[in-house]
Amino acid sequence: MWKHEAFMGRLTTHVLDTANGVPGSEIQVDLFRIEGEESHFIKSVMTNFDGRTDSPILEGEDFVAGKYQLIFHVAPYFERKGVKLDQVPFLDDIVIRFGLNDEDAHYHVPCLPRLTVFQPTEAVDLCSNLLLASARQQQAALHF
């Protein structure tokens, strides 16, 4: 049976730097499919000037139900913004695991990293990271 493009499943993301009030541009995002204890690399994408990817991360025939993982490599982004990070950064890679069930749905995974350095102790606080997955008109939210 032919599926109309509007009903084909897709996975998108958006990175927002909430500390600076700007999109998280030029952030590498890796997608993996999780099967049991194994993770299988699918692709790497880069966010654009708007903090989004130029096209869906996963769509069409490649979009199949299952467990997936996105890794947002945010440490290089913060370094480019002038944030001095420790040798082992408190916030380096943000890993989000989630399930895709409806092969006709649009799932959206926003990432809202916030790295705040408090003086004089230079304690680092991860204030928010949000995962939203919307399947058609339904939405589920998980706060990190």
C-alpha positions as CSV (number, residue, x, y, z in Angstrom):
1,M,0.0,0.0,0.0
2,W,1.3,3.4,-0.9
3,K,1.7,5.9,1.9
4,H,1.2,9.6,1.3
5,E,4.3,11.6,2.3
6,A,2.4,13.6,4.9
7,F,1.7,10.4,6.8
8,M,5.2,8.9,6.6
9,G,7.0,8.7,9.9
10,R,9.9,11.1,10.7
11,L,12.2,12.0,13.5
12,T,13.4,15.6,14.0
13,T,15.3,17.5,16.6
14,H,16.0,21.1,17.7
15,V,18.7,22.3,20.0
16,L,18.2,25.5,22.0
17,D,20.9,27.1,24.1
18,T,18.6,28.4,26.9
19,A,21.3,30.1,28.8
20,N,22.1,32.4,25.9
21,G,18.7,32.4,24.3
22,V,20.0,31.3,20.9
23,P,19.7,28.1,18.8
24,G,22.4,25.5,19.3
25,S,24.1,25.7,15.9
26,E,26.9,23.4,14.6
27,I,26.2,20.6,17.1
28,Q,26.9,17.1,16.0
29,V,24.1,14.7,16.7
30,D,24.6,10.9,16.3
31,L,21.7,8.5,15.8
32,F,21.8,4.8,16.9
33,R,19.3,2.0,16.8
34,I,19.3,-0.1,20.0
35,E,18.8,-3.8,19.7
36,G,19.1,-5.6,23.1
37,E,22.5,-4.6,24.5
38,E,23.9,-3.5,21.1
39,S,23.8,-0.1,19.5
40,H,24.0,0.2,15.8
41,F,25.2,3.5,14.3
42,I,22.9,4.9,11.7
43,K,24.1,8.4,10.9
44,S,25.6,11.7,12.1
45,V,24.0,15.1,11.4
46,M,24.9,18.6,12.2
47,T,22.5,21.3,13.5
48,N,22.2,24.4,11.3
49,F,22.0,28.1,12.2
50,D,18.5,27.6,13.6
51,G,19.5,24.6,15.8
52,R,17.7,22.2,13.6
53,T,18.9,19.7,11.0
54,D,18.4,20.5,7.4
55,S,16.2,17.4,6.9
56,P,14.6,14.8,9.2
57,I,17.1,12.6,11.0
58,L,15.1,9.6,10.1
59,E,12.2,9.3,7.7
60,G,10.5,7.2,5.0
61,E,11.4,3.6,4.6
62,D,14.3,4.0,7.1
63,F,11.8,5.0,9.8
64,V,10.9,1.7,11.6
65,A,9.5,1.1,15.0
66,G,12.1,0.4,17.7
67,K,14.4,1.8,20.4
68,Y,16.8,4.6,19.3
69,Q,19.4,6.8,20.9
70,L,20.5,10.3,20.0
71,I,23.8,11.7,21.3
72,F,24.2,15.5,21.3
73,H,27.9,16.5,21.4
74,V,27.5,19.8,23.2
75,A,31.0,20.3,24.7
76,P,32.5,21.6,21.5
77,Y,29.6,24.0,21.1
78,F,30.1,25.5,24.6
79,E,33.9,25.8,23.9
80,R,33.1,27.8,20.8
81,K,30.9,30.0,22.9
82,G,34.0,30.8,25.2
83,V,33.0,28.5,28.1
84,K,36.1,27.1,29.8
85,L,35.4,23.4,30.4
86,D,37.2,21.0,32.7
87,Q,39.4,18.3,31.2
88,V,36.5,16.0,31.7
89,P,33.5,18.3,31.1
90,F,30.5,18.0,33.4
91,L,28.3,18.3,30.3
92,D,29.9,16.7,27.3
93,D,27.5,14.4,25.5
94,I,23.8,14.4,26.1
95,V,22.4,10.9,25.5
96,I,18.7,10.4,25.0
97,R,17.1,7.0,24.5
98,F,13.5,6.7,23.3
99,G,11.1,4.4,21.5
100,L,9.4,5.0,18.1
101,N,6.2,3.0,17.8
102,D,3.9,4.6,15.2
103,E,5.6,4.5,11.8
104,D,3.3,7.2,10.5
105,A,4.0,9.7,13.3
106,H,6.2,12.7,13.6
107,Y,8.5,12.4,16.6
108,H,10.4,15.5,17.8
109,V,13.3,15.4,20.2
110,P,14.3,18.9,21.4
111,C,17.4,19.3,23.5
112,L,17.8,22.3,25.8
113,P,21.2,22.1,27.4
114,R,22.0,24.9,29.9
115,L,25.4,25.1,31.3
116,T,25.7,27.7,34.1
117,V,29.0,28.5,35.9
118,F,28.5,30.0,39.4
119,Q,31.2,32.1,40.9
120,P,33.4,31.7,42.9
121,T,33.2,27.9,43.1
122,E,32.6,27.4,39.4
123,A,30.0,24.8,40.1
124,V,28.3,23.6,36.9
125,D,24.6,23.0,36.9
126,L,22.6,21.3,34.2
127,C,19.3,23.1,34.5
128,S,17.2,21.5,31.8
129,N,17.1,18.9,29.1
130,L,13.7,18.1,27.7
131,L,12.5,15.3,25.5
132,L,9.2,15.7,23.7
133,A,7.9,13.0,21.5
134,S,4.7,13.7,19.7
135,A,2.8,11.0,18.0
136,R,0.1,12.8,15.9
137,Q,-1.9,14.9,18.3
138,Q,-0.6,13.2,21.5
139,Q,2.4,14.5,23.3
140,A,4.5,13.0,26.1
141,A,7.2,14.9,28.0
142,L,10.1,13.6,30.0
143,H,12.2,16.1,32.0
144,F,15.9,15.5,32.7
